[in-house]
């Protein structure tokens, strides 16, 4: 043991077992406090570390208990309290080995046990950095592949400061960036324990880097269901090259609000949204979705396919199976030929065969037979149904195509299909009329090109086009969903996540554009139980949790109810920041998902103060309790100051503006009146 080591000895090992040591403190210690040559050290705090020299290495031990006297040697009588003569003992557990400086890294497990009466030393900050592998928090940055670093001497974070240790005074707790953001992260804790401030603080710490390089390649898409992050993150956009954008989803079709073109939904999402049953309704819906793209196909084979569908439905209209009047049948045929006709099959054929639209009949005998014979020439054998290709279409088109698909099924002998699908048709009509889904009903205008999926996703992921290439315009994109109900939140989050994941899977090169989805109040739409709404968002998030790392998509899950979170998503998180949790079910869930954490660590969670948290996972070698660095500015999630708001003079105006909600059905009636 070196001379400096001898100067920081705090006690000696008096008991050695495979899983626990006992250290008797030196007589000079005062209340388990040691005045070292560098500072005052509080060595007996639960969770602190001590170093025990063995040959050329140190055994790193964690303090799990402290007591005043060994129970077996107590000779005090009743009522006696002899502080001066009492011995002080620390119960410690071995956690790993730390080689001497320059000889290697910290490793878990103990290969060489200390001997009796070996010295126990307090840990230096430099040793703590080596234990947590954060001794090089800032390192020289690099330029593009094959290019120099610009500007010269720029640096980057290797480890990110997230707070201050509550065990070691003035010691900054850091997480390794590659490990922390290179996997899924869970931020858990009771309401009011500081989760939102923790998330905001971490992002502020990342983007407030004072010198070049800044984190310009980061992409955080914030699903802000409470509308609280804009206040905390908007000022980060004042940094050079850092952008923060915000879009509000309020359910309206206003151009300044978030809008989701309905043709971006995939087949499975349409099935869930319309609650289509598997046996009868799903095949019809898939046919209808495929038919929405007929008008966008111009090839000869596609034209023949279109004519086959139109002719089949026209023939069915004249069979009278639907009970419509002759006039209604002719009008339906007229609409089919007008809307879905081709140069070779259109409304002119009705004029040719002298159809009287007003009375619903043919003016000359034999004309109906000739008309139907000409229709039959358009029929094709072994026709393959068109598949849904997400081509732009109007919401009205889908309703008509659904009727088109029902006619097609009826033409093939399925006479009861319309009754079987009546509920799905009703849901589509309801979706078409609901005001809170106006953001989904994207109107197509003749003079305006519909938004492309690529442009939509580029904007959502903070990308802008420059010289026909993408550059980052925003590193933080806040999707404010505070004004919509949970069913809309679930639909939008599922579609946005699925589309983002899909484009990253096809990106070339792969895994070079990391995207982090920050899921605030995740238990509301990434639940462990099946969703009671139309679209179950947990399915796509579970897939991202299992496969996202390979493609550069990661989740930051914030929730106050881990027991209600999807177990799949929570089990795939590699790092946890846990605030105060008192619910037994939530504590049990964390225990099941993190078997490598000891019971002693988990027992700290119910008593953690506000703004304090326990961090553990792959980004820190050992679980650490810390005080989260202050978020400045803070999210809009402060506690209500009841006393200030209750007790005041008579006549004070209420400091609140109540915004009107979306009009109800009764409001609509009154508007019409």
Protein Blocks (a to p, Z undefined) as FASTA:
>chain_A
ZZklmmmccbdcfbdcfkbccddddfkbgghiacdfkbccdfkbghiacdddehjbccdd
ddfbdcfbdfklgcbdehiacfklpccddddddfbdcddehiaccdehjfbdcdehiacd
dddfklmmmmnopmbmbccddddehiacddehiacdfbdcfbdcfkbghiacdddfklmm
mpccddeddehilpmmmmmmmmmmmmmpfbdcddfkbccddddfkopmmmmmmmmmmpgh
iacdddddehiacfkbccddfklpcfklmmmmnopafklmmmmmmmmmmmmmmmmpcbfk
lmmmmmmmmmmmmmmmmnopnopafklmmmmmmmmmmmmgcfklcfklmmmnopafknop
afbghklmmmmmmmmmmpcehiacdddehiacdfklmmmmmmmmmmmmmmnopamlmmmm
mmmmmmmmmmmmpmklmmmmccddfklccddfklmmmmmnopaceehiacdfbfbdcddf
klpcfklmmmmmmmmmmmmmmmmmmpccehiaccddddehkllmmcfbdcfbfbdfklmm
mmmmmmmmmnopacddddfblklpcfklmmmpcbdcddddfbfklmmmmmmmmmmbcfkl
mmmmmmpcehiacdedjkbfbdcddddddddddddfbccdfklmmnccehiacdbddddd
dddfklmmmmmZZ
